[in-house]
């Protein structure tokens, strides 16, 4: 693995752009802060949960390990901007905003159905990027929506924010 540059710093760790030399591809490497044994276990649990998610709106996890006493994961590199920046910088309509929020709620729904609770859902944990995959255009022009997002706009959740598995789903559905 060859490190290129730091691409993000958060409350729980730091992310680097790197190159997987064996597979000749860009990857992201996330190192968690190590403030003790409990943080190390939290990082491992977080990585396992993210790796268990199989959904197109979540970044893929490739591997995990320990380097210099810090737990890390290698994951899909997403070259874009976080959703927070995108919403403030790009001139988009309210319908385009709804489309982005729909994607995020769809991603969260996918993990909730697998009984994983996102611990810190916010727009800084999501990347928006130009994708090589293009969705089909509407067949009829009368079905096209001028407010639709670009058909090649990708969307990936990168983090589960100190998530937890639901031990008892009832705890999250009652107000007791």
C-alpha positions in Angstrom: 0.0 0.0 0.0 1.3 3.4 -1.0 -0.1 6.5 0.8 -0.7 9.6 -1.4 -2.4 12.3 0.8 -4.8 13.0 3.6 -8.3 13.4 2.3 -10.3 13.8 5.5 -10.1 14.2 9.3 -13.1 13.5 11.5 -13.8 13.1 15.2 -12.9 9.5 15.3 -10.1 9.2 12.7 -8.3 10.2 9.6 -8.7 9.0 5.9 -5.9 8.8 3.3 -6.0 8.4 -0.4 -3.7 5.5 -1.2 -2.8 3.1 -3.9 -3.2 -0.7 -3.6 0.0 -1.7 -5.3 -1.0 -5.3 -5.7 -4.3 -4.5 -7.5 -3.1 -1.2 -9.1 -6.0 0.9 -8.0 -6.9 3.9 -5.8 -8.3 3.1 -2.4 -9.1 5.0 0.8 -7.6 4.0 4.1 -9.3 5.0 7.3 -7.5 4.9 10.6 -9.4 5.2 13.8 -8.1 7.2 16.8 -6.9 4.9 19.5 -7.7 6.3 22.9 -7.8 2.9 24.5 -9.1 -0.6 24.3 -12.8 0.5 24.0 -12.1 2.7 21.0 -10.2 -0.2 19.3 -13.2 -2.5 19.8 -15.6 0.2 18.6 -13.5 0.7 15.4 -13.5 -3.1 14.8 -17.3 -3.3 15.3 -17.9 -0.3 13.0 -15.8 -1.8 10.3 -17.6 -5.2 10.5 -21.0 -3.5 10.2 -20.0 -1.3 7.3 -18.4 -4.4 5.6 -21.7 -6.3 6.1 -23.7 -3.7 4.1 -24.3 -4.7 0.5 -26.0 -1.7 -1.1 -25.0 0.6 -4.0 -25.2 3.7 -1.8 -22.5 2.4 0.6 -18.8 2.4 0.0 -17.3 -1.1 -0.3 -14.8 -2.3 2.4 -11.9 -4.3 1.2 -9.9 -5.2 4.3 -9.0 -4.3 7.8 -5.9 -4.5 10.0 -3.7 -2.8 12.6 -0.7 -0.6 11.7 1.4 1.2 14.4 -1.2 0.2 17.0 -4.1 1.8 15.0 -7.0 -0.1 13.6 -7.7 0.7 9.9 -9.8 -0.4 6.9 -9.2 -0.2 3.2 -12.2 0.8 1.2 -13.5 2.0 -2.1 -12.0 5.4 -3.0 -14.8 7.9 -3.9 -13.5 11.0 -5.7 -16.1 13.7 -5.0 -17.3 16.2 -2.5 -19.3 15.5 0.7 -23.0 16.1 0.4 -22.8 19.1 2.8 -20.4 20.9 0.5 -22.4 19.9 -2.6 -25.7 21.3 -1.2 -24.0 24.6 -0.4 -21.9 25.0 -3.5 -24.0 23.6 -6.4 -27.0 25.5 -7.7 -29.6 22.8 -7.4 -33.4 23.0 -7.2 -35.5 21.9 -4.3 -36.6 18.8 -6.3 -32.9 17.9 -6.8 -32.4 18.3 -3.0 -35.4 16.0 -2.4 -33.8 13.5 -4.7 -30.5 13.5 -2.7 -32.4 13.2 0.6 -34.4 10.4 -0.9 -31.2 8.5 -1.7 -29.9 9.1 1.8 -33.1 7.9 3.4 -33.1 4.8 1.1 -29.5 4.0 2.2 -30.5 4.4 5.9 -33.6 2.3 5.4 -31.4 -0.5 3.9 -29.2 -0.7 7.0 -32.2 -0.4 9.4 -33.8 -3.4 7.7 -30.6 -5.2 8.6 -30.9 -4.0 12.2 -28.0 -1.7 12.1 -28.5 1.7 13.6 -26.5 4.6 12.1 -25.0 6.5 15.0 -24.5 9.9 13.4 -26.3 10.4 10.1 -25.3 13.7 8.5 -24.3 15.1 5.1 -20.6 15.1 5.9 -20.6 11.2 5.9 -21.9 11.1 2.3 -19.9 11.6 -0.9 -21.4 12.9 -4.2 -19.4 12.2 -7.3 -19.4 12.0 -11.0 -20.1 8.3 -11.9 -19.3 6.5 -15.1 -22.6 4.6 -14.6 -25.4 6.4 -16.3 -29.1 5.7 -15.7 -31.3 5.5 -18.7 -33.0 8.6 -20.0 -36.8 8.7 -20.1 -38.2 7.2 -23.3 -40.6 10.1 -23.8 -39.7 13.7 -23.4 -43.0 14.3 -21.7 -41.8 12.0 -18.9 -38.5 13.8 -18.4 -38.1 16.1 -15.4 -36.0 19.2 -16.0 -35.3 19.3 -12.3 -33.9 15.8 -12.2 -30.3 15.4 -11.0 -27.6 14.7 -13.6 -28.0 11.0 -14.6 -24.3 10.3 -13.8 -24.3 11.7 -10.2 -23.1 9.0 -7.8 -23.9 8.8 -4.1 -22.0 6.9 -1.4 -22.3 6.7 2.4 -18.8 6.3 3.8 -19.3 5.9 7.5 -21.9 4.5 10.0 -21.0 7.0 12.8 -20.3 4.7 15.7 -23.3 2.6 14.8 -24.7 -0.2 16.8 -26.7 -3.3 16.2 -30.3 -3.3 17.5 -30.2 -5.6 20.5 -33.9 -5.1 20.9 -35.8 -3.5 18.1 -38.6 -2.6 20.6 -36.3 -0.1 22.3 -36.3 2.0 19.1 -40.0 1.8 18.4 -41.5 2.7 21.7 -41.4 5.9 23.7 -41.2 4.2 27.1 
